[in-house]
Amino acid sequence: MNPVAGGDETWTQRTLQRLRDALFPTLGQSLVSLVLIWLVAAVAYAFIDWALLRAVFTGSDGSACRVPDAGACWPFITHKMGLFLYGRYPEAELWRVHLTYALALAGLVPLFMPGVPHKLALLVYMLAVFPLIAFVLLYGGMLGLDIIVTDLWGGLLLTLVIASVGIAASFPLGILLALARRSELPFVRWSATVYIELVRGVPLVTVLFMASVMLPLFLPPDVTIDKLVRALVGVALFSAAYLAEVIRGGLQAIPRGQYEAADALGLGYWRKTGLIILPQAIRLVIPGIVNSFIALFKDTSLVLIIGLFDLIGIVEQSVQADAKWSSPQTAATGYFFAGAVFWLFCFAMSRASSIL
């Protein structure tokens, strides 16, 4: 017998045996496995049929997709790709967006790579330094850069701006709220508790409406705040309340002996919290923190109700307002594209939490 052939046959037999043990160990589990296999195959075939077999790949407008039994309308994505990614950001200034993305990756990639030193410095860069650099690049008005008003921002760019600022601002604020809620000072503890419970008791839509519609009513007539800035503040304050409860759960999970050991060493409150308690607590609740970040990233689509066109908003506007492309096929394809982009970012965040 040929050794290679024998080895292949043995590997095949082992693989089949593992599949039998995993999928068909008993009659009941075999029936469940068969039903699930059939369901997965049916869904996969329906998707392939829609995305490839019946799809339209060429065309200059939606008329190419308005045919009986047409599937996905991919020309809609290719023609609108710039709008989906950048909104109405001037094409001549897109290098500023690309440079911002590159600087973000330069900090994020090593931050999530095991063994890379100076993680604290990278974290400070992403939470404090990078947001300032990104603002100067995207908005301009400094260093000879033209001002690009936020009304021109949209699509994936706006989604990433809202999510990034929300995460960077809500994380330290959530830590402070969690510490305040466990404070021994009654006024500080009660204030944090009232804020957290009040914010968690209302939907994000209400907070966005307050920031966009109600807030200007309380300001002097000559004072105006950019609509995007108001949305960013609302999202950050809303997310911070949820993060505070996640982090507070981690603080409560730390054994009492850690506090007593720090006190025995003569450490003050802030050194004890920053060097011993908080690092352990955050590590315990990394999955919960990332889950909150993922929820925040998906909630960015709600800014459409206050007139900000993120990725979902741009897709919906492109389908409804552009009669040349309006059709059920383009709508389905556009929403599928947006859903795929959201899934890609959310999956990347979940994998990053696993690495951490």
Secondary structure, DSSP 8 states (H G I E B T S, - for coil): --HHHHHHHHHHHHHHHHHHHHH-SSHHHHHHHHHHHHHHHHHHHHHHIIIIIS-B---SSGGGT-STT---BHHHHHHHHHHHHHBT--GGGHHHHHHHHHHHHHHHHHHTSTT-S-HHHHHHIIIIIHHHHHHHHHH-SSTT-----GGGB-HHHHHHHHHHHHHHHHHHHHHHHHHHHT-SSHHHHHHHHHHHHHHHTS-HHHHHHIIIIIGGGGS-TT----HHHHHHHHHHHHHHHHHHHHHHHHHHHS-HHHHHHHHHTT--HHHHIIIIIHHHHHHHTHHHHHHHHHHHHHHGGGGGGGT--BHHHHHHHHHHH-TTT-SHHHHHHHHHHHHHHHHHHHHHHHHHHHH-
